[in-house]
Amino acid sequence: MSQKQKQWGAIIVMIALFAMIAFVTNLCTPMAVIVKNQFGASNVLAQIGNYGNFIAYLLMGIPSGILLKRIGYKKTALVALLVGIVGIFVQYMSGWESIGGFGLYLVGAFIAGCCMCMLNTVVNPMLNILGGGGKKGNQLIQTGGVFNSTAAVACYILMGALIGEAAKAKIADATPALFIALGIFIVAFVVILFTKIDEPEQQVEVKKAEKDKYSAFSFRHFNLGILAIFLYMGVEVGVPNFVQQYLVAAPTDATPGLGIGAGTAGCIVAVYWFMMLIGRFVGASIGGKVSSRLMITTVSIATLVLVAFGMFTPQDILVSVPGVDWGNVEMIWQEVPVSIFAFLLVGLCTSVMWGAIFNMAVEGLGKYTSIASGAFMTMVFGCAVMQAIQAWVADLTGSYLTSYVVVLFCAAYILFYALVGSKNVNKDIPVE
């Protein structure tokens, strides 16, 4: 097999893993609807599944980077998949009446989160390296993002159909989705086990030397970059998460909503991820020609405009969006405030943020890239923090729309990073 063929084999495997990450991670948001209704939880507590999933990134980020450096990409991916199989099975067990419960689901979400962190640590630097870094590396990451968004859309549509009526939903209702995830993990493990994957960074002989006085954290643009990804998670997940909560919440709730059926709401929220899919197609097509800095500058400004529009536009201005009546299995058009549609369009913006921020943050790090990737994944923990803050604002103000001030703050920082923070001012540090 030629070097080129081997490289394409590795690319295909990494892109497939990208899709798996999205499907499993996005199970947490629909599960929040179940938790809120089954256990009568507040907005803050309903997001505890997201907390468990993303707290895992805080604990596993750096260890994943170390593991990657010691055993390589393929073995790290295999270990991650074994962990993921355990995590998904534990979540499935949480739906058993005999031993199940929310506590067990939280344990499963945490274990699955460890898997997602490890896979992200593998996928992002591998695609960046296989693309040759720079614009080409960013382009390949954006291509992987296309499949990531496709899996997210599928997850929301499937979970919307399974939940049905939100007020009656239970954890056990999500069993088919968990079985699908479990099957994907098992198949992926077998495929990767028998797939030849080059280890790009291990092809270079590492010279033994005295303890390095520098690290990835010696680079200002990397430190500011991991903060950018920390806050980015508040944008990517916060926008669709609280759109879904707003859609299904009853008008009489402490935090009132529109009282739309969970099945229809799931299809509406899936539009956000479909927007991400479109955006990633565009990002992948132009990623080799447009710099990451220009991408982030453009989409962060657009995010600020769209979110502000969604927050302050009167709710009696309506627009029709597609949905599904799962009871009659037919397509319907659901009227929602135009502000909701503005929030859904944010998916076009977030579509390219992850890959472009990662690309800028690790640019010029050389030998520090593996460990940097692990530290970068740690900051995905920002999702748990920012979701908790946004949920707290929603509970405090009694308004889901007001809570989007958190998203505005996050988008503003990302704009700052693109314009100022992403510049490498530490080029004097040796990276070979």
N, C-alpha and C positions, 0 to 999 in steps of 0.2 A: 504493500500500500504506500502510495506517495505521501510526501510531507503535506501537500495541499489537501489530499483526501482525508488525512488524519486530522488536519486542522478543521475542516468542515464537519467532521464527525463530532469533534469537541464542541463546536459552535451549536450544532443541533441539540446536543444533550443539554448544554447550558441554557438554551432558550426554552427547552421543555421544563427544566427546573424552575425557570422564571414564572411559567404559567402555574405550576403547582403551588408556588409560594402565594400567589394571589388568591387562588381558590380557598386554601385553608385559612389564610389570614382573614379574608372577608367573611368567613362564617361568623365572626365575633359580633358584627353589627346587627344582623338579623337576630342573633341569639339574645342581644340586649332587649329586643322587643319581647321575647319570650320571658326573660328574667323579670322585666318590669311588671308584666301582667301576672305571671305565675306566683311571684313572691311579693308583689306590691311594693317593689323597691323604688327609691327616689331616682332621679336622673343620674346622680353621682354613683349610686350603688349599682344601677342597671348596667353601667359600663365596666363592671368589675371583670367580666370576661376579657375585654380589651386590655384591662390593666394586667391581668395574669399573662396574657399572650405577649405583651410588650415589655413587661418587667423582665421577662426571660432575656431580652436583648441586652438589658443593662448588665445582667450577670454573665451572659455567655459571649458578649461581643469580643472582648480581648482574648479570652480562652480560645475562641474560634479562630482568631487570627494566628495565635500560637500553634494551634493544632494544624492549621493550613500550612504553616511554614515547616512543621516537623514531618508530616505524613503526606503532604501534597493534596492536590485538588480532588482526585478521584476517591481516595480513601476517606477524606473529610466528607464528601458528598454521601458516601455509603453509610458512614456512621450517622450522619444527619438523618438519612432516610429511616434507619432503624429506630432512632429516637422518635421520629414523626409517626411511625407505625404504632408505637406504644402510646403516644399522646392522643392520637385519633381513637384508638381502642378504648382508652380510659374515658374519653368524652362520650363514646357510645355507651359504656357501662353506666355513666351518670344518669342515663335515661331508664335504667332498671328500677322498678319499684322496690325490689328487695334491698339493694345496697346503694342505689343511686341517690342523687341529690345535687344541689348546687355546688357544695364543697368539692365533690368529686369532679364535677365539670370544670371547676376552676383549676384543679390539679392537672387535668388533661389539657386545658388551654395553655397552662404554663409549660408543660412538656412539649406541646406542639410548637409553642413559641421558641423554645430552645432549638428545635429543628429548623424553623424558619430563619432564625439568626445564623445558624451554621450554613444553610444553603445560600443565603444572601452573601455571606462572607466568601463563598466559593464563586458564585455566579458573576458578581459585579467586577472584581478584578480580572477574572478569567476572560470575560468578554472584552474588557478594556484592553487587555494584553493581546488577545487574538486579533483585535482590530488595529493594533499598532499604536494605541494611545491617541491623544489629540482628537481631532475631528472624526477620524475613522473609528476610534475607540468609542466615542460618544454615539456615533451612528449605529454601531453594533448593539450597544446597550439599549438604544431607543427601539431597535428591531425586536429585541427580547421583550421590551415593554409592550409591544403590540400584542403578543401572546399573553402577557401578564394581564392586560386589560380585558382580553377576550374571556379569560377564565373568571375574572371578577364579575363580568356581566352575567355569565352563566350561573355563578354562585347566587347572585341576588334574585334572578328570575326563579331559580329552583327553590330557594328558601322562601320566597314569597308564595309560591304554590304550596309548599309544605305547611307553612304557618297557617294560611287561610285566614280565619278570624282571630285577630291578635289576642282578644280577651280570653280565648279558650286555649291558646297555644301552650304546649308543654315541651320540655327538652326532648322528650322521646319523639316528638314530631319531626325532629331534624335527623333522625336515624338514616334515612336514605341518602342524604347528603354526606353524612359521615362515612357510610359504606363506600360511596363513590370516591371520596378522598383516600380512604384506606386502600381501595383497589389500585388507585393511581400510584400511591406510594410503593406498593408491592411490585407493580409492573416496572416502575422507574428503577427500583433497586436492581431487579434482574437485568434490565437493559444496560444500566451503567456498569454493572459487574462485568459484563461481557463486551463492553465498548472500550477501545483503545483511546486513551486520552493523554496527550502530551502534557508535560509539566513545564511550561515555558520558563518560569523563574528558576527551576532546578537545572536547566541546561547550562547556566552560568556557574562556573566554579567559584565557590565562596572561600575567600582567603581568611585564615584564622588570624586574628589580630587582638590587640588590646581592647578592652571594653570601650564601646563607642560612646563618646561623650554627647552625641546627638541622637535624636529620635524623630519620629514623625511629628511629635509635639513641639519640636524646635522650629517648625514652619508656621508662621502667622496665618497664612492662607488656609492651612489645614485646620488649625484650631477654630478659626472663624467659620470654616466649612462644616465642621461637625455640629456647631451650633445652628448653622443654617438648616441642616438635615433634621436636627432636633425639632426646630420650629416648623419645618416643612411638613412633618408628620401631622401637625395640628391642622394644616390646610387640607392635605390629601384625604385624611380620614374624617376630620371634623365636619367638613362641608356635607358629604353624603350621609354621615351618621345622624346628624341632627336634622337634616331634611327628612329622613325616615321617621325619626321620633316625632317631628312636627306633623307629618302626614297622618300617622296612626293614632296620635293622642286625641282623646275625646275633647270636644269644646268645653266640657265641664271640669276637666282635670285641673289640678293646681297649676300645672304648666299647660295651658290649653293648646289644642291643635285642631286639625281639620276633620278628624274622625273618619279617614278613608280606610277601607279594608286593607289588611296587611298584604294580600296577594297583589292588589293593584298598586299599592305603595312600593312593593318590591320591584315591580316593572318600571315604575317611574324613577326610582333611585338608580336602577340599572342604566338609565339614560346617561347618568353622570359617568359611569364606567365606559359606556359606549362612546361618549365624548372623548374620554381618555384614549380609547382605542383609535379613534380618528386622529387625535393629536399625535399619537405615537407613530401612526403611519406617516404623517407629515414630517415628524421629527426624524424618523428613520430615513426618509427620502432626501431631506435637506441637511442632515447631520454632518455629512462630509463636506459641506460647503459653507455652513453657518457656524460661527463659534458658539461655544457653550455660554459665554458671557452675554452675547447678543440675545440668545434664546431666553435666558433667565431674565434679563432686563425687560424684554417684551412681555413675557407671560406674567411676571410679577405685577407689572403696571396694569395689565388686563384683569388680573385677579382682584386688585384693589378696587377697580371700577365696578366689576360685576358684583362683588360682595356688598359694596356700599349701595349699589342699585337695589339688590335683593333686600337689604335691611330697611331701606327708607321708602320704597315704592308702596303706595296704598294696596292693601290686600284685596280690595274689591275689583282690581283690574285683573281679569282672568285670561288664561290661555289654555288650550286643549293639548294634552300630552297622551301618548298611547299607554294603555294598560291592558290587563287581562282579567276577565271575570272567570275565575277558575271553577266556580260552581256550574256555569253553563259552558265552560271551555270556549270562550269567544273573545275576540279582540274588542276593546271598548276605548272610547276617548274620554278621559277624565279631565274636568276643568279644575285647574289649580291657579293660585295667584301667579302673575307673571314673575314675581320675585323668586319663586321656586325654580322657574325655568332659568333665571339668571344664575342661581346657585349651581344648577346642573351644568351650565356652560363652563363653569370653573374647571370641569374635567379636561377641557381642551388645554388649559393652562398647566395644571398639575401633571399632565401627561409626560412632559419633557423635563420636569424639575429634578426628579431623583437622579436620572442618569447624568444630566448636565452638572448638577452640584457635585456629584461624586467625581466626575471627570475633572472639574476645576480643583477640587480639594486635594486630589492625589497627583495632580500634574507636577512633574519634576521631583517626585519623592524617591524614585529609583528603588534602591534596596529596602527602603522603609515601607514599601507599598503593602506588603502582606499584613504587617502589624497594623498599619494605618487602616486597612480595610476592616479589621476586627474592631478597632476603636470606633470607626465610622458606624458599624452596625450597632454598637452600644447605644448610640444616640437615637436609634429608632425607638428607644424607651420614651422619647419625647411624645410619642403618641399617647401613652398612658397618662403622662403629666398634663398635656394640653387638652385631652378629652375630659379629664377630671376638672380642670379649670373651666372649660366651656360648660360642662354640666353644672358646676357650682354657680356660674353666672346665670344659667337658665333657671335653676332653682331659686336663686336670690331675687331675680327680677321677675320671675313668673313668665318669661318670654324666651322662646327659642330663637327668635330673630335678634333680640338684643345680644344673645350669647355670641353672635358672629363678630363682635368687636375683638374677640380673641383671634379669629382668623385674620382680621385686618392687621393686627399687630404683627403676626407671623409673616404675612406677605410683605409688609413694609421692611422687615429685617432682610428678607431674601433679596429684595431690590437693592438694599445697601450692600449686601455681599457681592452681588453681580457687579455693581459699579465701583466698589472700593475694596472690599475685603478679600476678593478672589485673586488679587495681584500677588505674585510670589516675590516677596521682598527679601528672601533668604537664599538667593542663588549662590552665595558664597559657601554654603554647606555642601561638603562632598557627598554624593549619593551613589557612587559606584562601589 
